[in-house]
């Protein structure tokens, strides 16, 4: 299958900003919910097809506005936001390549995805 591409202008928040704890309970903050919903909305506007049903390969490029220290593995919220839109479940992801860069003028997330 030929790769498809989308670009999101909403960057994923770090897990520290997304989840809060109250005693033993962990829950998603309002800010986290809004971030996830915004990424999903942008993805729906660009991906008109049905979600991929088979194994998925991803290439993700995160273009941050500053050189602040950011971990590449803090993309769980992004993957969750795209579930049900680009693929049925993020457990279908079999291969993933992630890179980060800096673009003060145009921060974004570029995603290339395909069924393998």
C-alpha positions in Angstrom: 0.0 0.0 0.0 1.2 3.5 -0.9 2.1 5.7 2.1 -0.4 8.4 3.1 0.5 11.7 4.8 -1.1 14.1 7.2 0.3 17.2 9.0 -1.0 18.3 12.3 -0.4 21.8 13.6 -1.2 20.8 17.2 1.8 19.2 19.0 1.2 16.5 21.6 1.6 17.5 25.2 4.0 15.6 27.5 2.5 13.0 29.7 3.2 15.2 32.7 0.8 17.8 31.3 -1.8 15.2 30.3 -2.4 13.1 33.4 -3.1 14.0 37.0 -3.4 11.8 40.1 -5.9 11.9 42.9 -4.9 9.3 45.4 -4.5 6.1 43.5 -6.7 7.3 40.6 -5.1 8.6 37.4 -7.1 10.7 35.1 -6.7 12.9 32.0 -6.7 16.6 32.6 -9.0 19.0 30.7 -5.9 20.3 28.9 -5.0 16.7 27.9 -8.5 16.0 26.6 -8.5 19.2 24.6 -5.1 18.5 23.1 -6.1 14.9 22.1 -9.4 16.1 20.6 -7.7 18.9 18.6 -5.2 16.4 17.1 -8.0 14.0 16.3 -10.1 16.8 14.6 -7.1 17.8 12.4 -6.5 14.2 11.4 -10.2 13.6 10.5 -10.1 16.7 8.3 -7.2 15.2 6.3 -7.9 11.5 6.3 -11.1 10.8 4.4 -10.8 7.0 4.2 -11.6 4.2 6.6 -9.1 3.3 9.4 -6.4 0.7 8.4 -7.4 -2.7 9.6 -4.0 -4.5 9.2 -0.5 -3.9 10.5 0.7 -0.3 10.3 4.0 1.3 9.6 4.6 4.9 10.8 7.1 7.7 10.2 6.6 10.6 12.5 8.5 13.9 12.4 7.9 16.3 15.3 8.8 19.9 14.6 9.0 21.8 17.8 9.0 25.7 18.1 12.0 25.7 20.5 15.0 23.6 21.3 13.5 22.8 24.8 14.4 19.3 25.9 11.7 16.9 24.6 11.6 13.1 24.7 10.8 11.2 21.5 8.8 8.6 23.4 6.2 11.1 24.7 3.8 10.5 21.8 1.3 8.2 23.4 -1.4 10.9 23.4 -0.8 11.4 19.6 -1.1 7.7 18.9 -4.3 7.5 21.0 -5.8 10.6 19.2 -5.2 8.9 15.8 -6.8 5.6 16.8 -10.1 5.1 15.1 -9.1 7.6 12.4 -5.9 6.3 10.8 -6.0 2.8 12.3 -8.4 0.8 14.4 -6.1 0.3 17.4 -2.6 1.5 18.1 -1.6 -2.1 18.8 -1.6 -2.5 15.0 1.6 -0.4 14.8 4.4 -2.8 13.9 7.0 -0.4 12.8 7.6 3.2 13.8 10.3 5.8 13.0 10.4 9.0 15.0 12.5 12.1 14.5 12.4 15.6 16.0 13.5 18.9 14.7 13.0 22.6 15.3 10.9 25.1 13.3 10.0 28.3 15.1 7.9 29.5 12.2 6.0 26.3 11.5 5.8 23.8 14.4 4.0 20.7 13.4 3.7 16.9 13.4 4.2 15.2 10.0 2.9 11.7 9.9 3.4 9.1 7.1 1.4 5.9 7.5 0.7 2.8 5.5 -0.6 -0.7 5.9 2.2 -3.3 5.7 
